[in-house]
Amino acid sequence: MTDSVAPAAPDAATLDASTLPYDSILVVSFGGPEGMDDVLPFLENVLRGRNVPRERMLEVAHHYELFGGVSPINQQNRDLIAALRKSLEEHGIALPIYWGNRNWRPLLLDTLREMARDGRRHALAYITSAYSSYSGCRQYLEDIERAQREVGPDAPQVDALRKFYNHPDFIAANVDRVRAALNMLSEPERSEAVVVFTAHSIPLRMAQSSRYESQLHETARLIAGALKPPRWEFAYQSRSGPPSQPWLEPDICDTLRVLKDEGAEAVVIAPIGFLSDHVEVLYDLDVEARQVAETLGLKMARARTVGTHPAFVDMIRQLIVERIQPGTERRSLGSDGPSPDACHGIDCCGVIPRRE
């Protein structure tokens, strides 16, 4: 499909749930603490098996302290599930929605146990990541498989929805978010503003074994193509590895300094690598990057993530319809075409050994 025309996916008629290939929807997310007592146990879950100094963990814990120990991600997932449930019901899709996190309650293992008790046999999973990488895709699938083994033979089979970095409605939702941020600036600032797209940095060796980097740049290109800003750049945030380990660059704060040196007066930062405004977005951009921008005298506006934007919610519904109604159009923009439903093979997205 070309960049210019993206017809809407057909609506599903009211469907008999007993005839569908899936009996439930499973939302799989990262998870986050919901109070100060949760922060360290949550971070211990995230960092289990990784050689991260305790000092670094306590430093990250301080980021959560700035927000009362509450990550917005869980409430944002609740809001998304409510919006998706409403959308499915309005289009005659009577599938129950379950929710399980990798690192905090509700934990994926507990959710799969609940699904097994409810007699669910075959779930379709929406994983809260638009891009392909070990940490954004395969690691989620590994955790699903681990939970299934623990539940045993009654665990439901789980198939994941495809990646959607170039879906027309994902692009449309991001275009709206960036346009709203541009409108926070004055007309003179807006006419000269540089749009800087950001995503979570990952180790270079992980990036080299996936399409993460190219997919991010394709998303940015499609958004910029719709908005036509005078200039756009790409930067990374949230690096957590040791200095000796190469990660994707440039860092957003370094990028702001370079832009100022080149004469920029205003920037819009758009965290298109994230789907919700969780703590990494709030701290890395609204705290750290904003402090750098203010020190430089650089006017900064920050675009919201897609969150529960209506186009994004409808995109998830369309991805579900693709799988329950064979022959439904698989929408995409650009030259990449729609992502496949399943991984290409054992080497897809870099199989990085994990220590239990």
C-alpha angles and dihedrals in degrees: 000000000000126000094250106054125046114163116203120261114254118261119249116242117230102296131209103237091210091064097049122105089230130049100194147015120236120200109204118193143161098254131216142210121272099199141012093269089060098052103083095038088049093050090047088056092049094048099039110134093012124111096236118147115242088236089063091049091052090049090055090045087060089059088060091046089063087064098042092263091291121125111202091217097091095050090044089054090050089052092048092049091050091050092046092048090053092048093050092048091049089055097046098256107138101190122136117235123224127186131209132169130209097221112020143024127334083046119202093238092055091047094052089049089053091049091050091051089050090053096247110161107172124027132185110219128214106200113200096237127092097196141062119250138116094262094038099046123358094046089056090050091049091052091049090051091048091052091048091054091051093049091049133208094340092060113117121249109248127206120185127227115244124266112271108195091129100036110131094234094048087054092045093052091050092047089056092049094049093045090053090052092049088053089059087070127076117258094258091048092046093052091057102030120129114222111218115194116203140193138171111285116234133190112285093236089056091049091050092059096051142043092245097117097043092046092051091051091048091053090049091048092052093048092046090048090059096044100035097207116188089249139357135190138184125230139165134232141183097049109175106169129103117278090248092063116079115233131179113287163239103057116224094240092051089048091054090053092050092048091051091050088052092054103263115155102183137026138186114208114206116188096205092159089071131064099201137032096252128157097283090056093043096047102035095045110019093042113022102028092041091052090052092047092050091049089052094046090242117148108231134191123181123214118222120241119251093265107154097343106157093237091053093049090049090049090060089050090051091051089053092049089052089062100041096043112048113215095034112142113264101218124212141147131225128021100300095079124209118324117250120260093238137032117276094235149307093307095050112125095359118287101235113188114242126205114227 
